[in-house]
Amino acid sequence: MVFNVVAAALIVGVGVVGAYFFWPAAVTAGAMMKAPGAAGFLISRAAFAANPQMYFQLLHNAGAAAAAAAFAA
């Protein structure tokens, strides 16, 4: 019983330390932004930065919903 409590505390402690050091990277990787030209939609900032030309092609040819769906997180 004591071993389970100690193991659980150790796992929680490692998780807290990991979250402290890796939280900024996780937030940056999952950053969202308002979709340009598509009011009300959110898209992945990283996906948009990787290929903005494709986003605008989709926006003009297929519409705002299709472009936002293609660039969702």
FITIMI-734986 format. One record per residue: residue number from 0; residue in three letters; z negated, x negated, y of N, C-alpha, C, CB in turn. Coordinates in nm, 4 decimals, padded with zeros to 6 digits. Glycine has a CB too. Layout:
BEGIN
+--------+------+----------+----------+----------+----------+----------+----------+----------+----------+----------+----------+----------+----------+
! torkol ! guvo !     n_pz !     n_px !     n_py !    ca_pz !    ca_px !    ca_py !     c_pz !     c_px !     c_py !    cb_pz !    cb_px !    cb_py !
+--------+------+----------+----------+----------+----------+----------+----------+----------+----------+----------+----------+----------+----------+
!    NUM !  ALA !        Z !        X !        Y !        Z !        X !        Y !        Z !        X !        Y !        Z !        X !        Y !
...
+--------+------+----------+----------+----------+----------+----------+----------+----------+----------+----------+----------+----------+----------+
***
This chain:
BEGIN
+--------+------+----------+----------+----------+----------+----------+----------+----------+----------+----------+----------+----------+----------+
! torkol ! guvo !     n_pz !     n_px !     n_py !    ca_pz !    ca_px !    ca_py !     c_pz !     c_px !     c_py !    cb_pz !    cb_px !    cb_py !
+--------+------+----------+----------+----------+----------+----------+----------+----------+----------+----------+----------+----------+----------+
!      0 !  MET !  00.0000 ! -00.0817 ! -00.1188 !  00.0000 !  00.0000 !  00.0000 !  00.0000 ! -00.0862 !  00.1254 ! -00.1193 !  00.0930 ! -00.0003 !
!      1 !  VAL ! -00.0830 ! -00.1878 !  00.1284 ! -00.0903 ! -00.2768 !  00.2441 !  00.0411 ! -00.3516 !  00.2602 ! -00.2076 ! -00.3761 !  00.2297 !
!      2 !  PHE !  00.1013 ! -00.3894 !  00.1464 !  00.2283 ! -00.4608 !  00.1510 !  00.3361 ! -00.3744 !  00.2161 !  00.2716 ! -00.5026 !  00.0096 !
!      3 !  ASN !  00.3410 ! -00.2457 !  00.1843 !  00.4402 ! -00.1563 !  00.2435 !  00.4231 ! -00.1449 !  00.3942 !  00.4313 ! -00.0186 !  00.1800 !
!      4 !  VAL !  00.2990 ! -00.1399 !  00.4406 !  00.2726 ! -00.1295 !  00.5842 !  00.3152 ! -00.2583 !  00.6545 !  00.1225 ! -00.1004 !  00.6107 !
!      5 !  VAL !  00.2829 ! -00.3711 !  00.5934 !  00.3201 ! -00.5003 !  00.6523 !  00.4718 ! -00.5155 !  00.6536 !  00.2549 ! -00.6173 !  00.5741 !
!      6 !  ALA !  00.5369 ! -00.4778 !  00.5465 !  00.6829 ! -00.4865 !  00.5399 !  00.7477 ! -00.3950 !  00.6435 !  00.7326 ! -00.4503 !  00.3991 !
!      7 !  ALA !  00.6971 ! -00.2756 !  00.6589 !  00.7515 ! -00.1828 !  00.7580 !  00.7320 ! -00.2376 !  00.8995 !  00.6849 ! -00.0443 !  00.7446 !
!      8 !  ALA !  00.6144 ! -00.2938 !  00.9267 !  00.5883 ! -00.3511 !  01.0586 !  00.6809 ! -00.4694 !  01.0854 !  00.4413 ! -00.3949 !  01.0701 !
!      9 !  LEU !  00.7059 ! -00.5495 !  00.9843 !  00.7955 ! -00.6643 !  00.9983 !  00.9386 ! -00.6184 !  01.0265 !  00.7917 ! -00.7512 !  00.8712 !
!     10 !  ILE !  00.9833 ! -00.5169 !  00.9564 !  01.1187 ! -00.4639 !  00.9776 !  01.1319 ! -00.4067 !  01.1190 !  01.1519 ! -00.3548 !  00.8721 !
!     11 !  VAL !  01.0327 ! -00.3338 !  01.1629 !  01.0356 ! -00.2781 !  01.2987 !  01.0344 ! -00.3908 !  01.4012 !  00.9155 ! -00.1829 !  01.3221 !
!     12 !  GLY !  00.9536 ! -00.4919 !  01.3788 !  00.9465 ! -00.6051 !  01.4712 !  01.0783 ! -00.6798 !  01.4818 !  00.8380 ! -00.7004 !  01.4280 !
!     13 !  VAL !  01.1428 ! -00.7033 !  01.3699 !  01.2738 ! -00.7697 !  01.3707 !  01.3763 ! -00.6817 !  01.4428 !  01.3212 ! -00.8004 !  01.2253 !
!     14 !  GLY !  01.3703 ! -00.5511 !  01.4210 !  01.4616 ! -00.4596 !  01.4891 !  01.4428 ! -00.4610 !  01.6399 !  01.4426 ! -00.3190 !  01.4370 !
!     15 !  VAL !  01.3179 ! -00.4654 !  01.6842 !  01.2892 ! -00.4681 !  01.8280 !  01.3404 ! -00.5977 !  01.8903 !  01.1376 ! -00.4530 !  01.8535 !
!     16 !  VAL !  01.3156 ! -00.7088 !  01.8243 !  01.3632 ! -00.8371 !  01.8770 !  01.5158 ! -00.8397 !  01.8790 !  01.3084 ! -00.9550 !  01.7925 !
!     17 !  GLY !  01.5802 ! -00.7898 !  01.7737 !  01.7264 ! -00.7846 !  01.7705 !  01.7824 ! -00.6960 !  01.8797 !  01.7743 ! -00.7356 !  01.6359 !
!     18 !  ALA !  01.7200 ! -00.5812 !  01.9017 !  01.7661 ! -00.4907 !  02.0070 !  01.7503 ! -00.5556 !  02.1445 !  01.6884 ! -00.3576 !  02.0015 !
!     19 !  TYR !  01.6429 ! -00.6312 !  02.1620 !  01.6202 ! -00.6986 !  02.2907 !  01.7321 ! -00.7981 !  02.3212 !  01.4841 ! -00.7710 !  02.2901 !
!     20 !  PHE !  01.7737 ! -00.8753 !  02.2214 !  01.8749 ! -00.9775 !  02.2448 !  02.0180 ! -00.9248 !  02.2392 !  01.8589 ! -01.0868 !  02.1448 !
!     21 !  PHE !  02.0444 ! -00.8234 !  02.1574 !  02.1817 ! -00.7775 !  02.1385 !  02.2153 ! -00.6503 !  02.2148 !  02.2071 ! -00.7553 !  01.9937 !
!     22 !  TRP !  02.1207 ! -00.5876 !  02.2834 !  02.1476 ! -00.4637 !  02.3555 !  02.2559 ! -00.4803 !  02.4621 !  02.0203 ! -00.4132 !  02.4196 !
!     23 !  PRO !  02.2548 ! -00.5850 !  02.5463 !  02.3610 ! -00.5968 !  02.6478 !  02.5010 ! -00.6024 !  02.5861 !  02.3381 ! -00.7215 !  02.7327 !
!     24 !  ALA !  02.5171 ! -00.6716 !  02.4743 !  02.6484 ! -00.6783 !  02.4097 !  02.6883 ! -00.5431 !  02.3535 !  02.6483 ! -00.7831 !  02.2984 !
!     25 !  ALA !  02.5954 ! -00.4697 !  02.2993 !  02.6257 ! -00.3384 !  02.2438 !  02.6637 ! -00.2398 !  02.3531 !  02.5069 ! -00.2856 !  02.1650 !
!     26 !  VAL !  02.5970 ! -00.2470 !  02.4658 !  02.6293 ! -00.1565 !  02.5763 !  02.7661 ! -00.1894 !  02.6324 !  02.5229 ! -00.1650 !  02.6870 !
!     27 !  THR !  02.7964 ! -00.3172 !  02.6469 !  02.9266 ! -00.3576 !  02.6996 !  03.0385 ! -00.3191 !  02.6045 !  02.9294 ! -00.5078 !  02.7254 !
!     28 !  ALA !  03.0178 ! -00.3358 !  02.4742 !  03.1212 ! -00.3033 !  02.3769 !  03.1506 ! -00.1547 !  02.3736 !  03.0804 ! -00.3504 !  02.2394 !
!     29 !  GLY !  03.0518 ! -00.0732 !  02.3987 !  03.0708 !  00.0706 !  02.3930 !  03.0887 !  00.1342 !  02.5299 !  02.9551 !  00.1336 !  02.3238 !
!     30 !  ALA !  03.1238 !  00.0539 !  02.6316 !  03.1363 !  00.1069 !  02.7667 !  03.2503 !  00.2069 !  02.7764 !  03.1576 ! -00.0062 !  02.8662 !
!     31 !  MET !  03.2223 !  00.3164 !  02.8436 !  03.3226 !  00.4211 !  02.8650 !  03.3548 !  00.4273 !  03.0140 !  03.2720 !  00.5604 !  02.8128 !
!     32 !  MET !  03.4692 !  00.4847 !  03.0444 !  03.5089 !  00.5023 !  03.1827 !  03.5815 !  00.6349 !  03.1974 !  03.5975 !  00.3856 !  03.2300 !
!     33 !  LYS !  03.5905 !  00.6839 !  03.3198 !  03.6683 !  00.8048 !  03.3452 !  03.8149 !  00.7707 !  03.3263 !  03.6415 !  00.8616 !  03.4887 !
!     34 !  ALA !  03.8864 !  00.8586 !  03.2593 !  04.0280 !  00.8350 !  03.2332 !  04.1080 !  00.8525 !  03.3619 !  04.0803 !  00.9306 !  03.1234 !
!     35 !  PRO !  04.1848 !  00.7518 !  03.4019 !  04.2654 !  00.7647 !  03.5228 !  04.3715 !  00.8737 !  03.5059 !  04.3319 !  00.6305 !  03.5575 !
!     36 !  GLY !  04.3796 !  00.9617 !  03.6005 !  04.4802 !  01.0670 !  03.5969 !  04.4496 !  01.1809 !  03.5027 !  04.6095 !  01.0093 !  03.5603 !
!     37 !  ALA !  04.3345 !  01.1788 !  03.4396 !  04.2969 !  01.2830 !  03.3435 !  04.1544 !  01.3260 !  03.3742 !  04.3098 !  01.2325 !  03.1953 !
!     38 !  ALA !  04.1404 !  01.4148 !  03.4680 !  04.0081 !  01.4573 !  03.5142 !  03.9241 !  01.5139 !  03.4002 !  04.0219 !  01.5613 !  03.6248 !
!     39 !  GLY !  03.8020 !  01.4664 !  03.3906 !  03.7088 !  01.5189 !  03.2923 !  03.7084 !  01.4482 !  03.1585 !  03.7375 !  01.6595 !  03.2703 !
!     40 !  PHE !  03.7985 !  01.3553 !  03.1353 !  03.8036 !  01.2843 !  03.0077 !  03.7417 !  01.1462 !  03.0223 !  03.9487 !  01.2730 !  02.9570 !
!     41 !  LEU !  03.6766 !  01.0993 !  02.9158 !  03.6229 !  00.9636 !  02.9098 !  03.6993 !  00.8856 !  02.8042 !  03.4703 !  00.9645 !  02.8787 !
!     42 !  ILE !  03.7274 !  00.7588 !  02.8342 !  03.7975 !  00.6726 !  02.7396 !  03.7215 !  00.5411 !  02.7279 !  03.9450 !  00.6480 !  02.7841 !
!     43 !  SER !  03.7561 !  00.4647 !  02.6269 !  03.6956 !  00.3340 !  02.6052 !  03.7497 !  00.2353 !  02.7083 !  03.7231 !  00.2837 !  02.4610 !
!     44 !  ARG !  03.6587 !  00.1681 !  02.7792 !  03.7003 !  00.0700 !  02.8791 !  03.7731 ! -00.0468 !  02.8133 !  03.5788 !  00.0192 !  02.9581 !
!     45 !  ALA !  03.7264 ! -00.0903 !  02.6976 !  03.7890 ! -00.2037 !  02.6292 !  03.9301 ! -00.1687 !  02.5819 !  03.7030 ! -00.2480 !  02.5098 !
!     46 !  ALA !  03.9483 ! -00.0486 !  02.5281 !  04.0813 ! -00.0075 !  02.4827 !  04.1777 !  00.0030 !  02.5995 !  04.0741 !  00.1262 !  02.4087 !
!     47 !  PHE !  04.1312 !  00.0571 !  02.7114 !  04.2172 !  00.0697 !  02.8287 !  04.2543 ! -00.0682 !  02.8831 !  04.1478 !  00.1533 !  02.9377 !
!     48 !  ALA !  04.1563 ! -00.1586 !  02.8902 !  04.1830 ! -00.2929 !  02.9418 !  04.2804 ! -00.3683 !  02.8522 !  04.0528 ! -00.3717 !  02.9551 !
!     49 !  ALA !  04.2770 ! -00.3402 !  02.7231 !  04.3658 ! -00.4086 !  02.6297 !  04.5112 ! -00.3655 !  02.6464 !  04.3209 ! -00.3829 !  02.4873 !
!     50 !  ASN !  04.5347 ! -00.2373 !  02.6817 !  04.6728 ! -00.1899 !  02.6911 !  04.6852 ! -00.0736 !  02.7894 !  04.7237 ! -00.1474 !  02.5530 !
!     51 !  PRO !  04.6715 ! -00.0990 !  02.9192 !  04.6811 !  00.0102 !  03.0163 !  04.8208 !  00.0724 !  03.0232 !  04.6417 ! -00.0401 !  03.1531 !
!     52 !  GLN !  04.9238 ! -00.0066 !  02.9969 !  05.0607 !  00.0461 !  03.0030 !  05.0809 !  00.1561 !  02.8985 !  05.1635 ! -00.0676 !  02.9813 !
!     53 !  MET !  05.0277 !  00.1363 !  02.7787 !  05.0407 !  00.2377 !  02.6745 !  04.9650 !  00.3651 !  02.7134 !  04.9886 !  00.1834 !  02.5399 !
!     54 !  TYR !  04.8485 !  00.3495 !  02.7774 !  04.7733 !  00.4668 !  02.8204 !  04.8568 !  00.5508 !  02.9169 !  04.6405 !  00.4248 !  02.8866 !
!     55 !  PHE !  04.9158 !  00.4860 !  03.0163 !  04.9925 !  00.5604 !  03.1152 !  05.1207 !  00.6190 !  03.0557 !  05.0263 !  00.4705 !  03.2329 !
!     56 !  GLN !  05.1805 !  00.5512 !  02.9584 !  05.2957 !  00.6087 !  02.8877 !  05.2546 !  00.7367 !  02.8163 !  05.3545 !  00.5074 !  02.7866 !
!     57 !  LEU !  05.1443 !  00.7318 !  02.7454 !  05.0951 !  00.8516 !  02.6767 !  05.0597 !  00.9615 !  02.7763 !  04.9728 !  00.8175 !  02.5906 !
!     58 !  LEU !  04.9982 !  00.9246 !  02.8858 !  04.9586 !  01.0219 !  02.9865 !  05.0807 !  01.0970 !  03.0399 !  04.8839 !  00.9527 !  03.1013 !
!     59 !  HIS !  05.1871 !  01.0255 !  03.0691 !  05.3049 !  01.0890 !  03.1271 !  05.3899 !  01.1617 !  03.0235 !  05.3887 !  00.9860 !  03.1976 !
!     60 !  ASN !  05.3940 !  01.1122 !  02.9011 !  05.4809 !  01.1718 !  02.7991 !  05.4125 !  01.2779 !  02.7141 !  05.5337 !  01.0645 !  02.7095 !
!     61 !  ALA !  05.2849 !  01.2580 !  02.6809 !  05.2177 !  01.3491 !  02.5888 !  05.1075 !  01.4313 !  02.6552 !  05.1596 !  01.2712 !  02.4743 !
!     62 !  GLY !  05.0640 !  01.3892 !  02.7724 !  04.9596 !  01.4652 !  02.8424 !  04.8249 !  01.3952 !  02.8410 !  04.9451 !  01.6021 !  02.7807 !
!     63 !  ALA !  04.7357 !  01.4493 !  02.9238 !  04.6047 !  01.3880 !  02.9426 !  04.5196 !  01.3918 !  02.8159 !  04.5314 !  01.4572 !  03.0550 !
!     64 !  ALA !  04.5214 !  01.5023 !  02.7443 !  04.4378 !  01.5145 !  02.6246 !  04.4809 !  01.4152 !  02.5162 !  04.4441 !  01.6579 !  02.5699 !
!     65 !  ALA !  04.6095 !  01.3976 !  02.4990 !  04.6596 !  01.3030 !  02.3975 !  04.6259 !  01.1592 !  02.4347 !  04.8119 !  01.3180 !  02.3802 !
!     66 !  ALA !  04.6416 !  01.1256 !  02.5622 !  04.6111 !  00.9893 !  02.6071 !  04.4627 !  00.9602 !  02.5915 !  04.6541 !  00.9693 !  02.7538 !
!     67 !  ALA !  04.3774 !  01.0559 !  02.6290 !  04.2338 !  01.0361 !  02.6162 !  04.1914 !  01.0265 !  02.4705 !  04.1591 !  01.1490 !  02.6847 !
!     68 !  ALA !  04.2546 !  01.1057 !  02.3832 !  04.2215 !  01.1004 !  02.2404 !  04.2606 !  00.9658 !  02.1807 !  04.2917 !  01.2143 !  02.1643 !
!     69 !  ALA !  04.3729 !  00.9112 !  02.2223 !  04.4187 !  00.7824 !  02.1697 !  04.3294 !  00.6680 !  02.2145 !  04.5617 !  00.7558 !  02.2132 !
!     70 !  PHE !  04.2673 !  00.6815 !  02.3307 !  04.1835 !  00.5756 !  02.3849 !  04.0351 !  00.6083 !  02.3766 !  04.2214 !  00.5487 !  02.5277 !
!     71 !  ALA !  03.9973 !  00.7022 !  02.2938 !  03.8559 !  00.7348 !  02.2735 !  03.7892 !  00.6205 !  02.1988 !  03.8393 !  00.8687 !  02.1954 !
!     72 !  ALA !  03.6581 !  00.6114 !  02.2132 !  03.5831 !  00.5024 !  02.1490 !  03.5878 !  00.5105 !  01.9990 !  03.4398 !  00.5033 !  02.1942 !
+--------+------+----------+----------+----------+----------+----------+----------+----------+----------+----------+----------+----------+----------+
***
